[in-house]
Each structure stands twice: as C-alpha cells, then as structure tokens.
Amino acid sequence: MVAAALLWLLARPGGSPRLKLATASAAASAVVGLAANAVLGHLWYHDRPFVDHPQQTVLLVHHAPDNGFPSDHATVAFAVAFAVLVFSRRFGALLLLAAAAIALDRIFVGVHYPADVAVSFLVGLGSAALVTTLGRPTIAWAVRTLSRVTDPVVAAVRRPLTRS
C-alpha cells in the first residue's frame, strides 16, 4: 500500500491525474477487498494449517488460531496491484509480483492454505474491477478534491529539489 501511495507524490502537480487515480483506486480497492473478506469469513470458517496440522506445520510467525479464510494480507496486496495495473502497466506488474510473493509467503509461514490465498486473489481482482469501473467517477472526484490540497504542498517540496 505504501508503494502505491508513493505514486501520488510522483504525480506532477497539475499534470495527468493517472498516478493519483491509481493511488486512490488502490486504497479504495483494499477497503472493498477487506469488507468482502469480512463477509466471506462469516460465511465460511477454515482453520489455519498450524491449527489443523500442528505436528506437520512449522509456524514461522506468531499468529492467532482464528479463521484463515481468506487471507487479508493477500487480498490487500492483490487489490492494490490490480487497481494500479489499470493505470500503470509497469508499476502494476511489479506490484502484482509483490502480491504473489506475499501470497506465497502466507502459505510458506504456515498461516494459510493455498485455497485461502487463491480466494484472496479473486477478491482482490474483483474489488479492483469494481472500484476502477463502477467507482471510477467517485474516485475521480476524490482525486480532484484532494489534489487541490496536496498539489501546492507537493509543488513547494519539488521546487527546491528540481533546482539542485
């Protein structure tokens, strides 16, 4: 999420809103994805691997033995990556690789099954699709509104940096 937020600062004040749209869409997609996870978690309970198989699972991180379905970490990572991908193929592809690494890591450390992160992939994709299509007018309005506040600040910070 931090990497996507940096896109806002990379956008030239008064320039193309593409990177700002990517940032705002990434944030909204993450929120929509987490809301979807909350609903899915209530509909389906799935113990974590270290709970189901304590003798066969080496838990590499401390985690509560709560519902493992779906993975919040993977959902946010995929939602952010897919939302950014709509506006910037290069940066979105990098974030998609990072999201895949996060998803695999969640399996490797013993806190999720592959099905947990596979569903997170779908939730992230769906939330990004929803935000970047149906939510786009609202996101565009939010970007225009927030830009009125942030553009003068970013311009003031960039001015001395570009003179050096």
N, C-alpha and C positions, 0 to 999 in steps of 0.2 A: 504494500500500500504506500509506503514511503517513496518507493521508486516512481510510482505513478504520480504522487503529489509533486515530485520534482518537475514533472512536465509543465505544471502551472508556472513555475518560476523560469523555465526555459522559453516560454512563450513571450514573444516580443510585445511589450505593451502597445496596444492599438493595432497590432498585427492580426494575423489569421487566428481565429478562435479554436482551431483544430486541436491543439495540445491541451487547451483549457477544457474543451468538450471531452477529451479523453480522460482527463483527471476527474472531472465531475461525474462522468458516466461510470468510471471505475469505482468511485466512492458509493454512488447510488446502487450499483450492481452488487457490491459487497453487502450493503444493508439488506437489499432484497433477497440475496442468497442466504444470509443468516436468518432472515424471517422464514424463508422456505424450510431451512434446516430445523427450525423450532417446531414447525408443523409436522414435518416428516418424523422428527424424533418422538413426537407424541403418538404418531400413528404406528410406529414400528420400533421395537426395542431390540437392540442387538448388543450382547455383551462384548466387551473388548477381548482381544486374543489372550492377554495375560490373565483375564478372569476365567475364560473357557479352558485354557490350557496352561495352568501355572507351572507345570513341570517342563513343558516343552518351549515356553516362551521366555526369552531373556529380555526383561524390561530394561531398556536403556535410559529411560527418563521416568521421573516420578509422575504418576497420573492417577486421578481418582477412578475408582472402578464403576463409572457411570455408563450411560448409553454411548456407544461408539458410532452410532448411525445417525446421519452421515458425518463426515469429518468437517468441522468448522474451518480448520486451517486450510484444507484443500479447497473447500468451497470458496472462501475469500480469495485465495490465490488464483483460481480459475476464473472467477467472476471478474476480477481486476484485469487479468490477462486478456480475456476475450473482449472486454469493453475497450481496452486500449487498442487491441488489434483492429477494431473497426476504424480507428482514426489514424493509426500509425502501424503499418505492417512490420517494420523493422523492430521497433521497440516492443510492440505487442508480441512478436515472435520470441523475443528474448524473455519477456515475462511469462510466456507460455512454457518455455523450457524451465524456467524457475518454478513455475506452478507444478509441473510434472515432477521435478526434483523434490518439492515439498510433499507431494502426494506419496511418492515412493519412500521418502523418509518416514512418514507417518506409519507406513507398513513396516519398514525396517526396524524402527524403535519399539515395535510391539504394541502400539496403541490402537491400530485399525486393521481391519481385514481389507483385502483388495476391493471387495464389493462396497465397502464404506466410501472409499475414495473414488470408485467408479461412479457412484451416485453423485458424489460431490462434483465430479467433472460435469455431469449432466445438469446439476443445479446451477453451477457457475455459468455454463453455456446458456441455459435458459434465462437466468436473471440478467445476463449481459444483453441477450437478444431482446428481452422485454424493455430494458432501460434504453437501449440505443435505437429502438424503433418507436414503441408507443410512448415512452417517456422523453423522447428527444426534444419536443417543444418545451417541456418544463425544464429540462437540463439546459437548453439554450438560453432560456430566460434567466435561470440562476447564474449562468456564466456571465451574461451581460451585466447583471446586477452586481455580482461580486467583483467583476473586473473594474467597475467604477471606483471601488475601494482599493483593490490591490495594484492596479496599473500604475498609479502615481508613486506608490511605495517601491515597486519593482524598478520603475524608471529612475527613481532617485538613487537606488542602490547600484543599478547598472551603469549610470552615467560616469561615476569615477572609475569604475572597472574598465570601461571601454577606452578611456583616455590614456590609461597607463601603457 
